[in-house]
């Protein structure tokens, strides 16, 4: 096994032969340039959407929170309207039926 001396400066001639030459620092300029180029942000959005930049209305959070409840109420309202229409139509059918029945009775009385 051979001894290699990097940091130690020996005084003995035999050991001086085993000393390694001083290391030359590597050029870091290329590495730094590559890292800087890699760190540059690429433009993600080419065009700016003005709707996203506009400030929100002060009550936007209230609308967001109430929207679920409004959906439920809308469904209930539609059901109630449909039920009222059915009742009204049923009432009109009964009126028509009674009117038709009375018209038949009047027609038979006049004979």
C-alpha positions in Angstrom: 0.0 0.0 0.0 1.5 3.3 -1.0 1.2 6.5 1.0 0.2 9.6 -0.8 0.6 13.0 0.9 -1.7 15.8 0.0 -1.6 18.3 2.8 1.5 17.3 4.7 4.8 18.8 3.7 7.5 16.2 4.6 11.1 17.0 5.4 12.3 13.6 4.5 13.5 13.2 0.9 11.8 9.8 0.5 8.5 11.2 1.7 8.8 14.3 -0.6 8.7 11.9 -3.6 5.3 10.7 -2.4 3.8 14.1 -2.1 1.1 14.9 -4.6 1.3 18.1 -6.6 -1.0 20.9 -5.3 -4.6 20.6 -6.7 -5.7 23.2 -9.1 -9.3 24.5 -8.4 -11.7 23.6 -11.1 -13.4 26.4 -13.0 -16.8 27.0 -11.5 -17.8 29.7 -14.0 -19.4 27.2 -16.4 -21.3 25.5 -13.6 -22.6 28.8 -12.2 -23.7 30.0 -15.7 -25.6 26.7 -16.2 -27.3 27.1 -12.8 -28.2 30.7 -13.5 -29.7 29.8 -16.8 -31.7 27.0 -15.3 -33.0 29.3 -12.6 -34.4 31.8 -15.0 -38.2 31.7 -14.9 -39.8 30.9 -18.2 -42.9 33.0 -19.1 -45.9 30.8 -18.2 -48.7 33.2 -19.3 -48.2 35.0 -22.6 -51.3 37.1 -22.3 -52.7 38.7 -19.2 -56.3 38.0 -18.4 -57.8 41.3 -17.1 -60.7 39.5 -15.4 -58.3 37.7 -13.1 -56.6 40.9 -12.2 -59.8 42.8 -11.3 -60.4 43.1 -7.6 -63.2 41.0 -6.2 -66.4 42.5 -5.0 -66.5 42.9 -1.2 -69.3 40.3 -0.8 -67.8 37.6 -3.0 -67.2 35.3 0.1 -70.8 35.7 1.3 -72.1 34.7 -2.1 -69.8 31.7 -2.1 -70.9 30.5 1.3 -74.6 31.1 0.6 -74.6 29.5 -2.9 -75.1 25.9 -1.5 -78.1 27.0 0.6 -79.6 28.9 -2.4 -79.4 25.7 -4.5 -81.5 23.8 -2.0 -84.0 26.6 -1.8 -84.2 26.8 -5.6 -85.1 23.1 -5.7 -87.7 23.5 -3.0 -89.2 26.5 -4.8 -89.5 24.7 -8.1 -91.2 21.8 -6.3 -93.7 24.1 -4.6 -94.4 26.0 -7.9 -95.1 22.6 -9.6 -97.4 21.5 -6.8 -99.4 24.8 -6.9 -99.8 24.5 -10.7 -101.0 20.9 -10.3 -103.5 22.0 -7.7 -104.8 24.8 -9.8 -105.1 22.5 -12.9 -106.9 20.0 -10.7 -109.3 22.7 -9.5 -109.9 23.8 -13.1 -110.7 20.3 -14.1 -113.2 19.9 -11.3 -114.8 23.3 -12.3 -115.0 22.1 -15.9 -116.4 18.8 -14.9 -119.0 20.5 -12.7 -119.8 23.0 -15.5 -120.2 20.2 -18.0 -122.4 18.3 -15.6 -124.6 21.3 -15.0 -124.7 22.0 -18.7 -125.9 18.5 -19.3 -128.6 18.9 -16.6 -129.8 22.2 -18.1 -129.9 20.6 -21.6 -132.0 17.7 -20.3 -134.3 20.1 -18.4 -135.1 22.2 -21.5 -136.4 19.2 -23.4 
